[in-house]
Amino acid sequence: MSEHTADHSTDRRSRRARALGTRWLGVGLATLVAVVTLGLGVTGRLTLYISPESVWFACAAAVVTLAGAVWSFTLPLGEEGDHGHDHGTDAAAVDAADDAVDAPRSTASPRKTLAAVGAVAGGVVATGVVAAALVLPPASLSIELAMSRAGEQSALFAGADTVTLGVADTSTFGVGDWASVFATATNTIAYDGAAVTLTGFVTPGASGDDDVNLTRLVITHCVIDAQTATLPVTVDPDEYPTGQWVEVTGTVRADADGTLRVVPTDVVAIDEPGDPYEY
């Protein structure tokens, strides 16, 4: 075998490897993400990552992605890199043209080498992320993350508009809604005596002596925008460890200084609910 033939064979293998890599980073990873998305949607666990209103859109996009992936396999490997070559011409002529085009590129520039390294590194990271999504079980955001985000921003949770408008019916309020009330209400006496039944997990209270915070993560679109909502509850901190999920039944009370707190009549330890977020 001549040196030219060997070089040409090596070049063909190199182009094939690049084509396989391109297809994996594109169609391959997209297909796996679509499969994971549909699996989470069918099992009802997709709400651990996005709001329920977005589930239908994510699943529809996954179906479209899978349809596109199936269609893509009708395209011969490397076809996307042929740049309009006429496949009806003589194969030797095409090979000669390829050699002529590739000849000036025999010596890779540092920029091209860096780009190749970056592409490989990105491919490895992307593959690792998708593999982790396949192997690791879906889980809610950690208690530690919720505590670290507490107090980062103003209370702009679900139901904030209702609170601002002064609607008296608070029977459907969750932890996020009440957190907005506690943070923004100017006429706190209007909420004194309101009955509540709320679910959340325990985090340390501000005083640390006779109260804890009932905490819940509130998301608007997905877990990336999760905000921490907290409510002071008059409970002995020694009774419930940090992170314990509880259901609190009680009454909202307004103190003399205008602050609001929840005085419970019953606190029941529970397991983490299937949907741990509020929206």
C-alpha positions in Angstrom: 0.0 0.0 0.0 1.5 3.4 -1.0 2.0 6.2 1.5 -0.6 8.3 -0.3 -3.2 5.4 0.0 -2.4 4.9 3.7 -2.8 8.6 4.4 -6.0 8.7 2.5 -7.4 5.7 4.5 -6.4 7.4 7.7 -8.1 10.6 6.7 -11.3 8.7 5.9 -11.3 7.1 9.3 -10.7 10.5 10.9 -13.6 12.0 9.1 -15.8 9.1 10.0 -14.8 9.5 13.7 -15.6 13.2 13.5 -19.0 12.4 11.9 -19.8 9.9 14.7 -18.8 12.4 17.4 -20.9 15.1 15.8 -23.9 12.9 15.6 -23.5 11.7 19.2 -23.2 15.3 20.5 -26.2 16.4 18.5 -28.8 13.7 18.0 -27.5 11.2 20.5 -27.5 13.4 23.6 -30.7 15.1 22.5 -32.4 11.7 22.2 -31.3 10.6 25.7 -32.5 13.9 27.2 -35.8 13.4 25.5 -36.2 9.9 26.8 -35.3 11.1 30.4 -37.8 13.9 30.1 -40.6 11.6 28.9 -39.8 9.1 31.6 -40.0 11.7 34.4 -43.2 13.1 32.8 -44.9 9.7 32.8 -43.9 8.9 36.4 -45.0 12.4 37.6 -41.4 13.3 38.7 -40.8 16.0 36.2 -42.3 18.5 38.6 -39.1 18.0 40.7 -37.4 20.2 38.1 -40.1 22.4 36.4 -43.5 23.8 37.3 -46.6 21.6 36.5 -47.7 24.2 33.9 -44.5 23.5 31.9 -44.7 19.7 31.9 -46.9 19.4 28.8 -44.6 21.7 26.8 -41.4 19.8 27.9 -43.0 16.4 27.0 -44.2 17.7 23.7 -40.8 19.0 22.9 -39.3 15.6 23.8 -41.7 13.9 21.4 -40.7 16.2 18.6 -37.0 15.7 19.4 -37.4 11.9 19.2 -39.2 12.2 15.9 -36.4 14.3 14.6 -33.8 11.8 15.9 -35.6 9.0 14.1 -35.7 11.0 10.9 -32.0 11.9 11.2 -31.0 8.3 10.8 -32.2 8.4 7.2 -29.3 10.8 6.6 -26.1 8.9 5.8 -23.3 9.3 8.3 -21.2 12.3 7.4 -23.7 13.6 4.9 -24.0 16.9 6.8 -20.3 17.5 6.2 -20.3 16.9 2.4 -21.1 20.5 1.6 -23.1 19.7 -1.5 -20.7 17.2 -3.1 -22.2 15.6 -6.2 -22.5 11.9 -5.2 -23.3 11.0 -8.8 -19.7 11.8 -10.0 -16.8 9.4 -10.1 -15.6 8.4 -6.6 -12.0 8.9 -7.5 -12.7 12.4 -8.6 -14.5 13.2 -5.4 -11.6 11.7 -3.4 -9.2 13.8 -5.4 -11.2 16.9 -4.7 -11.3 16.0 -1.0 -7.5 15.5 -1.0 -7.1 18.9 -2.7 -9.2 20.6 -0.1 -7.6 18.9 2.8 -4.1 19.2 1.6 -3.5 22.8 2.9 -4.9 21.7 6.3 -2.4 19.0 6.9 -0.7 21.0 9.5 -3.3 21.9 12.2 -3.1 25.4 13.5 -3.0 26.1 17.3 -6.5 27.6 17.1 -7.9 24.5 15.4 -6.2 22.3 18.0 -7.6 24.3 20.9 -11.1 24.2 19.3 -10.8 20.4 19.0 -9.8 20.1 22.6 -12.7 22.3 23.7 -15.1 20.2 21.6 -13.9 17.0 23.2 -14.0 18.4 26.7 -17.5 19.8 26.1 -18.6 16.5 24.8 -17.3 14.6 27.8 -19.0 17.0 30.2 -22.3 16.9 28.3 -22.2 13.1 28.2 -21.5 13.0 31.9 -24.4 15.2 32.7 -26.8 13.1 30.6 -25.4 9.9 32.0 -26.0 11.2 35.5 -29.6 12.0 34.6 -30.0 8.4 33.5 -28.3 6.8 36.5 -29.2 9.0 39.4 -32.7 9.0 40.9 -34.6 12.3 40.6 -34.5 14.3 43.8 -35.7 17.6 45.2 -33.5 20.5 46.0 -31.6 20.1 49.3 -32.5 21.6 52.6 -29.1 23.2 52.7 -29.8 25.0 49.4 -33.1 26.3 50.7 -31.4 27.6 53.9 -28.6 29.3 51.9 -31.2 31.1 49.7 -33.3 32.3 52.6 -33.3 36.1 52.7 -31.6 36.5 49.3 -34.4 38.5 47.8 -37.8 40.1 48.5 -40.8 37.9 49.0 -42.3 37.7 45.5 -44.1 34.4 45.8 -47.3 33.0 44.3 -50.3 34.9 45.5 -48.4 38.1 46.1 -50.8 40.0 43.8 -53.8 38.7 45.7 -52.2 39.9 49.0 -51.5 43.3 47.6 -55.1 43.7 46.4 -56.3 42.9 49.9 -58.4 39.9 49.1 -59.6 38.6 52.5 -59.9 34.9 51.6 -56.7 33.3 52.8 -58.0 29.8 52.9 -56.0 28.7 49.9 -52.7 30.3 50.9 -49.6 28.2 51.1 -46.3 28.9 52.8 -45.2 31.2 49.9 -48.4 33.3 50.0 -48.2 33.7 53.8 -44.5 34.6 53.5 -45.5 37.4 51.2 -48.1 38.6 53.7 -45.7 38.4 56.6 -43.1 40.4 54.7 -45.3 43.1 53.2 -48.5 43.5 55.1 -49.0 47.0 56.7 -52.2 46.2 58.4 -51.2 43.0 60.2 -54.2 43.0 62.5 -56.4 42.1 59.4 -54.8 38.7 59.4 -54.9 38.1 63.1 -56.9 34.9 63.9 -56.7 33.5 60.3 -56.7 29.7 60.4 -54.0 27.9 58.5 -53.0 24.3 57.6 -49.5 24.4 56.0 -46.9 21.9 55.0 -43.2 22.5 54.9 -39.9 21.5 56.5 -38.3 22.8 59.6 -35.4 25.2 59.6 -33.9 27.2 62.5 -35.9 30.2 63.6 -34.6 33.8 64.0 -34.6 33.7 67.8 -33.6 30.1 68.2 -35.3 29.8 71.6 -39.1 29.3 71.2 -39.7 29.1 67.4 -38.7 27.5 64.2 -39.2 28.4 60.6 -41.7 26.5 58.4 -39.9 26.5 55.1 -40.9 25.8 51.5 -39.2 26.3 48.1 -41.3 28.2 45.7 -40.6 28.0 41.9 -42.0 30.0 39.0 -40.8 28.0 36.0 -38.1 25.6 37.1 -35.8 24.8 40.1 -33.2 27.4 38.9 -35.5 30.2 40.0 -36.5 28.6 43.3 -37.0 31.0 46.2 -37.1 30.1 49.9 -40.3 31.1 51.8 -40.2 30.9 55.6 -42.8 31.5 58.3 -42.0 31.7 62.0 -43.9 29.1 64.0 -44.0 28.9 67.8 -42.6 25.4 68.3 -39.8 24.1 70.6 -36.8 23.8 68.3 -35.8 20.6 70.1 -39.0 18.8 69.1 -38.2 18.7 65.4 -34.8 18.4 63.7 -33.8 20.7 60.8 -35.1 19.3 57.6 -38.1 17.4 59.1 -41.2 17.8 57.0 -44.3 18.7 59.1 -47.9 19.6 58.7 -48.9 22.6 60.9 -52.5 23.4 61.8 -52.9 26.6 63.8 -53.7 30.3 63.7 -51.9 33.4 62.5 -51.3 35.9 65.4 -50.3 39.6 65.2 -47.9 40.7 68.0 -48.0 44.1 69.6 -45.1 45.3 67.4 -47.0 44.3 64.2 -45.1 41.2 63.4 -47.0 38.0 62.4 -46.4 34.5 63.5 -48.1 31.1 63.4 -49.3 29.6 66.7 -49.9 25.9 66.1 -52.6 23.8 67.6 -51.2 20.7 66.0 -47.9 19.7 64.4 -47.5 16.4 62.7 -44.2 15.0 61.3 -44.7 13.7 57.8 -42.6 12.3 55.0 -41.5 14.6 52.1 -44.5 15.0 49.8 -44.3 13.8 46.2 -44.3 17.4 45.0 -42.1 19.3 47.5 -42.5 22.7 45.9 -45.1 25.4 45.8 -45.7 27.4 42.6 
